């Protein structure tokens, strides 16, 4: 219950637009371009295949009237494109294109750009015309994803512990297995219901439209969720047939393994592994990674449950799990290294991309987890060693009793008195065993806690654009003549009023940059302010502040003469004055590359 509450607070506290996994590589017409004549189509090209929605494109004219277009389709049947046909006659001025698609790894991505016909005009299209994430829908969807991962680990890991580690009282693990199954079922149903509004970026009400579920079931993520439900039904039937058994044959073990692999495939087939390079190898690695994680973390939870609830636990199941955990960690390391290489693409991406920085945090958490696991293995060794030490006198005593039985009753009594406790019973060293159990219990509890943190960070990684995709998109955009601009959103509040400033640095590299700062009001529309100032400071090199000297260009503030001479993380200070006496300054970090 505490874990669930913690996850809810974490997700609601950090909810926001999920990072896209299909990066936009180019647009035709190009963003900000001025055309002599009206284009007939708008085409977007992405870094991977995308799925189209009913409302993937919204095109607005300079007067904020929606332009009637054809339905969205793939240009020349290329899965990594999205295209729409425009009317034959369009007037002069600036047009806004808002778009939204679903990447191959199931995550929606949206954006907007402009182009002008004849000459630019002061467009009045508000930001809200582009589909955005509904905060509640996005938060609930992320919560369901977290609980699905945790439930899968609990179900698969506990079942594996029962079958391979053979604890003396497996009935104490019935409740965790049932909890894992029911939680995974509920999370999967929630994901299936929320999928349509999550893709469209709409409110929860749209989840209950008659066409929502059928439309979801035509997509790859929807089919994966439906397959998971069928596998859960088969798992329930399988568990019912095995109820009450203490030993499991090869057929039962094989069937359980097939069901576990099938469940893992429902994740691999709809997330990072299903898109990008080396898809077959990546999906195999993802399945093994998820299964190893489940066996380790779910098995730890099972071991912790047995340590607390079973009084007759001996060292043998603990030793078996120790070997199983070591094998799982080996698989996790091998597959984790491969997936890190596949997602990053270069060493620089470790520090220059969000994916790389989150991965570094995960590596730190995994290192801590391995250290705690080593601590647990030492307690396991002590527990096994103590049990062996206690068994040796018991064997000697049994032999002595047999000899006494053949040699005389008095010898038997003497042996018992000399080897046993004060009441004639054997001294089993219960105090030492209890001490080892308590130590192992504490270390496993800590290990489970750190493991949950690793699981949370792993799920965050699945919501982040891989470094390789980000680098490929930037390289493609640069080679195509499309500047890889840096865009920063800076929210501000003055008194009871607020808004945000969208600041674009083009190209966001060392040298001369153009600056375009657009101020939006609380309603998402354009706002007019009497003054806006930008300055840049590089504290590491003691450079600045450099005043950008932006000027009011009629609809935005801009300049073409900002020179940033050194690569690094600059501090951009934004000062917005909303009246003669009211102003506010907000600072943000901006990364400038070579």
SVG drawing of the C-alpha trace seen along z (x, -y; Angstrom):
<svg xmlns="http://www.w3.org/2000/svg" viewBox="-20 -53 57 107">
<polyline fill="none" stroke="black" stroke-width="0.4" points="0.0,0.0 2.8,-2.4 4.6,-1.5 1.5,-2.2 1.0,-5.6 4.6,-6.5 4.3,-5.8 1.1,-7.8 2.7,-10.8 5.9,-10.4 4.0,-10.3 1.5,-13.0 4.3,-15.2 6.4,-14.8 3.7,-14.3 4.2,-16.1 4.4,-15.6 6.1,-12.3 9.3,-12.6 8.7,-11.4 10.5,-8.4 10.0,-9.2 12.1,-12.3 10.9,-14.7 13.7,-14.8 12.2,-17.1 9.1,-19.0 8.0,-19.9 7.5,-22.9 10.3,-23.6 9.6,-25.3 9.6,-29.1 10.0,-29.0 8.5,-31.6 7.1,-30.1 6.3,-31.9 3.3,-29.7 1.0,-27.5 2.1,-23.9 -0.2,-21.1 0.9,-18.8 2.4,-18.9 4.8,-16.0 6.7,-15.1 9.5,-12.6 10.4,-10.9 13.3,-8.8 11.1,-5.7 7.7,-4.4 4.7,-6.2 1.0,-5.5 -1.5,-8.1 -4.6,-9.3 -7.9,-10.6 -6.8,-14.1 -3.1,-13.9 -3.0,-17.2 -4.6,-20.6 -3.7,-23.4 -4.8,-27.0 -4.7,-30.1 -3.5,-33.5 -7.0,-34.3 -7.0,-31.2 -9.5,-29.4 -9.0,-25.7 -8.1,-24.7 -9.9,-21.8 -7.5,-19.0 -7.5,-15.4 -7.2,-12.6 -3.6,-11.9 -1.7,-9.2 1.9,-7.9 3.7,-9.6 4.6,-7.1 3.6,-4.3 6.7,-5.1 5.9,-4.2 8.2,-6.9 6.2,-9.8 2.9,-11.6 1.3,-13.6 -1.8,-15.6 -3.1,-17.2 -4.0,-21.0 -6.6,-22.8 -5.7,-24.1 -5.9,-27.8 -4.5,-29.2 -4.1,-33.0 -0.9,-34.8 0.3,-34.9 1.6,-32.6 0.0,-29.1 0.3,-27.0 0.5,-23.2 -0.2,-21.3 0.5,-17.5 0.4,-14.4 1.4,-10.8 2.2,-7.7 5.8,-6.4 6.6,-2.7 7.3,-2.1 3.8,-3.2 4.5,-6.7 2.6,-9.7 4.6,-12.7 3.2,-16.1 4.4,-19.5 3.7,-22.5 5.5,-24.6 4.7,-27.4 5.3,-28.3 4.3,-31.4 3.0,-32.0 4.1,-35.2 5.2,-36.9 4.9,-36.3 2.0,-37.7 1.1,-38.1 -0.7,-34.9 -3.2,-34.7 -3.2,-30.9 -3.0,-30.0 -0.8,-27.2 -3.9,-25.2 -4.8,-24.3 -2.1,-21.6 -3.1,-18.5 -1.4,-18.4 -1.2,-15.9 -4.1,-15.9 -2.4,-15.9 -4.8,-13.6 -4.9,-11.1 -1.1,-11.1 -0.6,-10.6 -3.1,-7.8 -1.6,-6.0 1.9,-6.3 0.7,-5.0 -0.9,-2.0 2.4,-1.3 4.4,-1.4 2.0,0.9 2.1,3.3 5.8,3.6 5.7,4.2 2.9,6.7 4.7,8.7 7.9,8.8 5.8,10.0 3.9,12.6 6.8,14.1 9.4,13.8 7.3,15.3 6.1,18.2 9.8,18.9 10.8,18.8 8.2,21.4 9.1,23.8 12.9,23.5 13.8,22.6 11.2,24.9 10.5,23.2 9.2,25.6 5.9,23.8 5.0,22.4 1.4,21.6 2.6,18.3 3.4,17.2 -0.1,17.7 -1.1,14.2 1.8,12.5 1.1,14.5 -2.6,13.7 -1.8,10.0 0.6,9.9 -2.0,11.5 -4.9,9.3 -2.7,6.1 -1.4,7.0 -4.9,7.7 -6.2,4.4 -3.2,2.4 -3.6,4.0 -7.3,3.2 -6.6,-0.4 -3.9,-0.7 -6.3,0.7 -9.1,-1.8 -6.7,-4.8 -4.9,-4.0 -7.2,-6.0 -7.2,-9.3 -3.5,-8.9 -2.7,-8.7 -5.0,-11.6 -4.0,-13.7 -7.6,-14.1 -9.6,-13.9 -10.7,-10.7 -14.3,-11.2 -13.1,-10.1 -12.0,-6.7 -15.7,-5.7 -16.6,-6.6 -18.0,-3.5 -15.1,-3.7 -12.3,-4.0 -11.6,-0.4 -12.1,1.0 -9.8,-1.6 -7.2,-0.8 -7.4,2.9 -6.3,2.1 -2.9,0.7 0.2,2.6 0.1,1.4 -3.6,2.4 -2.9,5.9 -0.1,6.3 -2.4,5.4 -5.1,7.8 -2.5,10.6 -1.5,9.9 -5.1,10.3 -5.3,13.7 -2.0,14.8 -3.2,13.8 -6.3,15.9 -4.1,18.9 -1.9,18.2 -4.9,18.2 -6.0,21.6 -2.4,22.9 -2.1,21.8 -5.4,23.3 -4.2,26.7 -1.0,26.5 -2.6,25.5 -1.5,27.7 1.4,29.3 4.8,29.3 6.8,30.7 6.6,29.7 7.5,31.8 9.1,30.8 5.7,30.1 4.6,27.7 8.0,26.0 8.0,25.7 4.4,24.3 5.2,21.8 8.3,20.6 6.3,20.2 3.7,18.1 6.4,15.9 8.1,15.4 4.8,14.6 4.0,11.9 7.4,10.4 6.9,10.2 3.8,8.1 6.2,5.3 9.0,5.9 6.7,5.8 5.3,2.4 8.2,0.4 11.8,-0.6 12.9,2.8 10.3,2.9 11.8,-0.1 15.3,-1.2 18.3,1.0 18.6,4.8 15.0,5.3 15.1,9.1 18.2,9.0 16.8,6.1 13.4,7.8 15.2,11.0 17.4,8.8 14.3,7.0 12.5,10.2 15.5,11.6 16.0,8.3 12.4,8.2 12.4,11.8 15.7,11.5 14.5,8.4 11.3,10.2 13.0,13.3 15.4,11.2 13.1,8.5 10.0,10.7 12.1,13.5 13.5,11.1 9.9,10.1 9.1,13.8 12.2,14.5 11.3,11.5 7.8,12.9 9.0,16.3 11.6,14.9 8.8,13.0 6.0,15.5 7.6,19.0 9.2,20.2 10.6,23.4 12.7,21.9 16.0,23.6 19.1,22.5 18.6,24.6 15.9,22.4 17.9,19.3 21.0,20.8 19.1,21.9 17.7,18.3 21.2,16.9 22.4,18.9 19.3,18.0 19.8,14.3 23.4,14.4 22.3,15.9 19.6,13.2 22.1,10.4 24.4,11.8 21.7,11.7 20.7,8.2 24.2,6.9 24.7,8.4 21.4,7.3 21.6,4.0 25.0,3.2 23.6,4.1 20.4,2.0 22.5,-0.9 24.7,-0.8 21.7,-0.5 19.9,-3.4 22.9,-5.8 24.9,-5.3 27.9,-7.3 29.7,-8.2 28.8,-11.8 25.1,-10.9 25.6,-9.9 25.9,-13.5 24.4,-15.4 20.9,-13.7 18.2,-13.2 18.3,-9.5 22.0,-9.3 21.6,-11.3 18.8,-9.1 20.8,-6.0 23.7,-7.3 21.3,-7.6 20.1,-4.1 23.7,-2.8 24.3,-4.4 21.2,-2.8 22.1,0.6 25.6,0.4 24.0,-0.3 21.7,2.7 24.6,5.0 26.4,3.9 23.3,4.7 22.9,8.0 26.5,8.8 25.6,8.0 22.6,10.4 24.8,13.2 27.2,12.9 24.3,13.3 23.1,16.3 26.6,17.8 26.6,17.4 23.2,18.9 24.2,21.9 27.4,22.3 25.7,22.2 23.2,24.9 26.0,27.1 27.9,26.5 24.8,27.6 24.1,30.6 27.6,32.1 27.1,32.6 23.6,33.9 25.0,36.6 27.7,37.5 25.1,37.5 22.8,39.8 25.7,42.2 26.5,42.1 22.9,42.7 22.9,45.8 26.1,47.1 24.6,46.4 21.5,48.3 23.6,51.3 25.9,50.8 23.6,49.9 21.0,47.5 23.3,45.7 25.7,44.7 22.8,43.2 21.7,41.1 25.3,39.9 25.6,38.9 22.5,36.9 23.5,35.1 26.9,34.2 25.8,33.2 22.4,31.7 20.9,28.8 20.0,28.7 16.7,30.4 18.3,33.2 17.3,31.8 19.9,31.0 21.3,27.5 20.3,26.3 21.9,22.9 18.6,21.2 20.0,17.9 22.6,17.8 20.1,18.9 17.7,16.2 20.4,13.6 21.4,14.6 17.7,14.6 17.3,11.1 20.4,9.9 19.3,11.5 15.8,10.1 17.1,6.5 19.4,6.8 16.7,8.3 14.3,5.6 16.8,2.9 17.5,4.8 13.8,4.8 13.6,1.1 16.5,0.2 15.2,2.6 11.9,0.7 13.9,-2.5 15.7,-0.9 12.4,0.3 11.0,-3.3 14.1,-4.7 13.8,-1.9 10.2,-3.0 11.3,-6.6 13.9,-5.5 11.1,-4.0 9.5,-7.5 12.6,-9.2 13.9,-9.7 17.0,-7.4 20.2,-9.2 20.9,-7.4 17.5,-8.6 18.1,-12.2 21.6,-12.2 20.3,-10.7 17.5,-13.2 19.9,-16.1 22.4,-14.8 19.7,-14.3 18.2,-17.7 21.6,-19.4 22.5,-17.5 19.1,-18.5 19.7,-22.1 17.3,-22.2 18.8,-24.0 18.7,-22.0 17.3,-24.8 17.2,-24.9 13.7,-25.6 13.2,-26.5 9.8,-27.1 10.1,-29.6 6.9,-29.9 6.5,-33.1 4.1,-34.7 3.7,-38.3 1.1,-38.8 -2.0,-37.0 -1.2,-36.8 1.1,-34.4 2.2,-33.0 5.2,-31.5 7.9,-32.6 9.0,-30.2 12.6,-31.0 14.2,-29.6 17.9,-29.8 18.8,-29.0 20.9,-26.9 21.7,-26.6 25.5,-26.2 28.7,-28.2 28.8,-31.3 26.1,-33.6 22.5,-32.7 19.1,-34.1 16.7,-34.5 12.9,-34.4 11.0,-34.9 7.2,-34.5 5.1,-35.4 2.0,-33.5 -0.7,-34.4 -2.5,-32.1 -5.0,-31.1 -2.3,-29.8 -2.8,-32.7 -0.2,-35.3 0.4,-38.0 1.9,-41.5 4.3,-42.8 6.0,-46.3 9.4,-44.9 11.3,-41.6 15.1,-41.2 17.4,-38.2 20.9,-37.8 23.3,-34.8 26.0,-33.9 28.5,-31.0 29.5,-30.7 32.1,-27.9 34.1,-30.2 33.1,-33.5 31.7,-34.8 28.8,-37.3 26.2,-38.4 25.8,-38.9 22.7,-41.0 20.8,-39.5 19.3,-43.0 16.0,-41.5 13.6,-43.9 9.8,-43.8 9.3,-42.5 5.5,-42.6 4.2,-39.3 7.6,-38.2 10.8,-39.6 13.9,-38.7 17.5,-39.4 19.9,-37.9 23.1,-39.0 23.5,-37.0 27.0,-35.6 27.7,-32.8 31.5,-32.1 32.0,-29.0 30.2,-25.6 28.8,-24.7 25.7,-25.1 24.7,-28.7 22.4,-30.4 19.7,-32.3 18.0,-35.0 14.6,-36.1 13.1,-39.4 9.4,-40.0 7.8,-43.4 4.0,-43.3 3.3,-46.9 5.1,-50.1 5.8,-48.6 5.4,-44.8 8.2,-42.6 9.8,-39.2 13.1,-37.5 13.4,-33.7 16.6,-31.8 16.9,-28.6 19.9,-26.4 20.6,-26.2 23.1,-23.8 25.2,-25.2 27.1,-22.7 29.9,-23.1"/>
</svg>
